[in-house]
Structures are given as C-alpha cells and as structure tokens.
Amino acid sequence: MIISANSSNLEILIAIILASVATFITRFLPYAFLKNLSHNYWLRFLQKNSALLIMVVLIFYALNTTRSVYYPWAEILGILVAFIVQILGKNALVSIVISTILYMFIIRI
C-alpha cells in the first residue's frame, strides 16, 4: 500500500493502525520474553552500561565520518570532552550538548 496525497481517509487510517500495532509489538515483545530474566547478570550489565556503549558507538561514528582538514583538533577535543563527560555524568544528552557547544565555540573563534 502506497500512501500519497490522493489516498482515501480509510487507507490513511489503516496505515496508521498498522504502524501503531507494529510499534506496540516491537516495544512489548522484549518485556514479554525477558520478564523472567530480570535478575540475569548480563541484562543488568547492559542496563547499567548501555548509555556508555551508545556513546562509544557515536564517537567512533563521528571519527569515521568526519573529514575536516581545517579543524581536526577541534573535533578531537569535542570527542574527548563527550567521552569524559559521559564517563563522569552518565548522561548522554548532556555529553552531546556540552561537546557540541564546545566544538561550535572552537570553530567560531
């Protein structure tokens, strides 16, 4: 089913309902399958360290995709600040915001 500007209201409603059901299922299934494993060591480890793991992936992605010739030291400093703030604060949003502000400040000087 392709939804376009010419689609009827019923088609749009069906698409919304299907997307809602698919989203609900993908959110619900992990809880249904893992409810008996709440005291599992590996699940507790992932829950405790998932923010740091995500930040490490984002840092490597940033290192892989940046090709700056003019400000490589600013990028390296921003990445280091993001990593340090993440380790100290354990808040991914704060880490990203602080390192982005620092990077933007450095390249504007």
Buried (B, 14 or more C-beta within 10 A) or exposed (E): EEEEEEBEEEBEEBBEEEEEEEEEEEEEEEEEEEEEEEEEEEEEEEEEEEBBEEBEEBBEEBEEEEEEEEBEEBBEBBBEBBBEBBEEEBBBEBBBEBBEEBBEEBEEE
